[in-house]
Every structure is written in C-alpha cells, then in structure tokens.
Amino acid sequence: MGWLWAIIVGFVLGLIAKAVLPGKQHSPLWLTTIFGMLGAVAGNAMARGFGVEETAGIDWTRHIFQIVAAVIIVAVGDMAYMATFGKRRQQRA
C-alpha cells in the first residue's frame, strides 16, 4: 500500500509543480510522476532537517517543502529531458 500512496502523491505533486512552472514542460506524465515522488522524498528530508517532520494536525510546513522540492526537481528534470531527447524529437518533425 505504501507504493500506491507514493505514486499518488508523486502524481499530484508533479502536476502541481507543472502548473506552477511557467511555460510548457515537455516531460511525459510518467516522468513527472517520478519527479513528484522525488520531490516528496526531498521535501520530507528538508522538513526533518528543519525539525518540522511531524506536527499536530496537518503538516502544512512539510507539504510546502514537498511542493518546493517538486517544483525544483520538475524544472531541472524537464531541462535535462529536453537536452537529452528534445533534439531527437525536433529532427523527426
């Protein structure tokens, strides 16, 4: 059940990160989900580092760290994706 939640949270975080970033992101949805999962892990680690890993009620601070990390990872990951596969796609068109 843990993997299912990781995929769902990664999917949602990846979509939020894509919505926050300006312009069009070219990475596929499966890769965006993986970037979102990495953002969740990195956000949890940052929250643990700042001492706000667990709080009473909803962990808003942890969620903000997760979203910020997901936005950064989606932005960098999309740039890497376009640097790797973007030229190949333009040549086919």
C-alpha positions in Angstrom: 0.0 0.0 0.0 3.0 2.3 0.6 4.0 2.2 -3.1 0.4 3.1 -4.2 0.5 6.2 -1.9 3.9 7.2 -3.2 2.7 7.0 -6.8 -0.4 9.0 -6.0 1.4 11.7 -4.0 4.1 11.9 -6.7 1.5 12.2 -9.4 -0.3 15.1 -7.6 3.0 16.9 -6.6 4.2 16.5 -10.2 1.0 18.0 -11.6 1.1 20.9 -9.1 4.8 21.6 -10.0 3.9 21.6 -13.7 1.1 24.0 -13.0 3.3 26.4 -11.0 6.1 26.5 -13.6 5.7 29.0 -16.4 5.7 27.8 -20.0 5.3 24.3 -21.3 7.0 21.3 -19.8 7.8 18.6 -22.3 8.5 15.6 -20.0 5.9 12.8 -20.2 3.4 12.1 -17.4 5.2 9.0 -16.0 8.4 11.0 -15.7 6.6 13.9 -14.0 5.2 11.4 -11.5 8.7 10.1 -10.7 9.9 13.7 -10.3 7.0 14.3 -7.9 7.9 11.2 -5.9 11.5 12.5 -5.7 10.1 15.9 -4.6 8.1 14.3 -1.8 11.2 12.4 -0.5 13.4 15.5 -0.7 10.7 17.7 0.9 10.4 15.2 3.8 14.2 15.2 4.3 14.2 19.0 4.3 11.4 19.1 6.8 13.2 16.6 9.0 16.4 18.8 8.8 14.4 21.9 9.9 12.8 20.0 12.7 9.2 20.0 11.5 8.9 16.4 10.5 5.8 15.7 12.5 3.3 18.3 13.9 -0.1 18.0 15.4 -2.8 18.1 12.7 -2.0 18.6 9.0 1.7 19.1 8.3 1.5 22.2 6.2 5.1 23.0 6.5 6.2 19.6 5.3 3.8 19.9 2.4 5.2 23.2 1.4 8.7 21.7 1.5 7.5 18.9 -0.7 5.9 21.3 -3.3 9.0 23.5 -3.4 11.3 20.4 -3.9 8.9 19.0 -6.6 8.9 22.3 -8.5 12.7 22.4 -8.5 13.1 18.8 -9.5 10.4 19.1 -12.3 12.1 22.2 -13.6 15.6 20.7 -13.6 14.3 17.3 -14.8 12.5 18.8 -17.7 15.5 20.8 -18.8 17.6 17.5 -18.7 14.8 15.7 -20.6 14.8 18.3 -23.3 18.6 18.4 -23.5 18.6 14.6 -24.0 15.5 14.0 -26.1 14.5 17.4 -27.4 16.9 17.4 -30.4 15.8 13.9 -31.4 12.1 15.0 -31.4 12.9 18.1 -33.5 14.8 16.1 -36.1 11.8 13.7 -36.5 9.4 16.6 -37.1 
